[in-house]
């Protein structure tokens, strides 16, 4: 009689527990993101890393955050490999940046002519957006909105307060992080 053995199920690699973002020496709008053995250059907010983040200050918030989900342009790229929840960006997806609005710092469905940060852009900056839990619980009006991890401009110019990187780096990062990963900025 021949013994049958079962193949062990393949386990997916666990998400990296923590990524760290630090400003580069001598340039507050540039920095480095470290995720395990991966270290990548990033663009930061024009105001550098700030402990007291305010709406419109151009600062990248100092603190510990969690990635909530990935928003991506399904019309421009295949669904990326990630452990994060994923949502395709539609033409009407936006983000409320008005501190007086009850939907402040939340995704919204934009009506024609409505203001807000449009998530479907003509450039490629928002082809991949990692939504983080900055100013979520509690949500405080004026403490900053739409702080994401997204793609960088070609010249690696400063962001309005987000963390930005090249597409290839984003794809590597997405394979390594999950909802329990801590993002430490500062």
N, C-alpha and C positions, 0 to 999 in steps of 0.2 A: 504494500500500500504506500502510495506516494503522499507525503505531507504537502499541503498547499500553504504557502505563506502569503500574507497580504502585504501589498506595498503600503508603506507609511504615507499618509496624506502629506502633501507638500504644504508647509506653513509659509505664509507670507511673512516677510521680514517685518518686525515691529517698527512702528514710526519712531523717529528720533525724538527723545523726550524733551529736548530743548534746543532752540536756536538763539544765538546771541548776535545783536546788531550793535556795533560801536562806530563812532565817528572816526574818520581818518585824521591823522595829525595834520594840522595846518589848514584844513578845509572842512568847515562844519557842514557843508551840504554834500559831502561824500563820505562813504563809510565802507565797512566790511561786515558781511554776514557770515557767521560760522555755524555749520550744521554738521556735527560729527566731524568727519575728515574733509568735508567740503567747505572751502572758504571762497566767497565770491564778492566782487566789488559791487557796491550799491550806491544809488543816488538817494539823498535824504532831502528833507524840506529845506527851503532857502533860509529858514530861521535856525537851522541846526536842531539838535535834540533838546527839548524843553521840558522841564519839570512841571511848569504851569501852563499847559497847552490851552490856547484860546482860539476860537473860530477866526480864521483869516490871518493868523500870525505867521503862517508858513513853517511852523515848527513841527517836527516829528516828536510825538509824545514819549517821554521817559516812562518806563514801567514794564510790567509783566502782563502779557496778553495771550489770548488763545486764538488760533485760526477757527473761524466758524464754518466757512464754506468757500468753494471756488466758484466764481462766475467766469464763464468763458464764451468766446465767440465761436459757436458751432459752425458758422458759415465760413470761417477762416482757418480752422484747424480741427483735426479729429479730437475727440474727447481724450484728455491727458490721463495718464496713469497717476492716481492719487488715492489716498485713504480718506480724503475729505469728502463731505457731501458736495455734489456738483449741480450747478444750475446753468443752463444755457441763457445767454443774454438776448433779450428780445428788443425790437426797436423802441418799445415804450418803457423799458426799464430805466429807472433813475434813482437818485439818492437825494433825500431832503437835507438841505444845508441851511435852512432858515430857522434860527433859534426860537422864533415866535410861533412856529408851526408845531402842532401836536405830533407830527410825524418826524420831527427833527432827528437826524442821524439814523434814519431807517430807509430801507428800500421803498420806493414808491412806483406807481404806474403813472407815467407822465401823460397828461392830456395835451393836445395841441396848444402851443404857446405857453405852457406852464414852465416855471423856472425850476431849477434843480440840476444836479450833476447828472448829465446824460451818460449812462453806462455803455451805450452803443455809440462809439466814436468813429470818425472817419480815419483818424490816425490809428496806430496799433497799440497805444499805451494801455488800453483796457481789453486787449484780446484775452488776457488772463488777469483776474482780480482775485486776490485772497482777501476775503472780508475778515477783519479781526474784531475782537470784542472791546475795542477802545470806546469809552463813554457809552456803554450799553446798560449796565446795571450798577448804580442807577444812571439813567440818562439825564445829564445836566445841560440845560440850554446854555450855549455859548462856550462849552468846554471842548469843542472840536467835533467835526463830523467827516464822514467819508475818508477815514484814514485806512488805506489799503496797502497791500503789497501788490505791485503791478509791474508792467514792463517799462523800461527806461527809454528816454529820448535817445536818438543816435549820438548826440554830443554828451550824454550823461548829465544833462542840465538838472538843476535842482527841481524838486517836486513842490507841491503846495503843502506838504506835510506827510506824505506817504514814503514808502520804501520802494525803490524801483531797481530793476535789474534786467539784464539781457534775457532774451527768450530762452536760449539754451540753458542758462542758469535757473530760470523759473521751472523749466521742465525737470531738471535734476532735483530741485527743492521739492516740487510737488510729489515726487516719488518717495521722498523721505519723511514727510510730515503727515500728521493726522490731527483729529480734533483734540487730543490730549497733549499735543506738543505745546510747550511754553515758548513764547516769543519774548525774549528779554531785550529791551531797548535801553541802551545807556551804559 
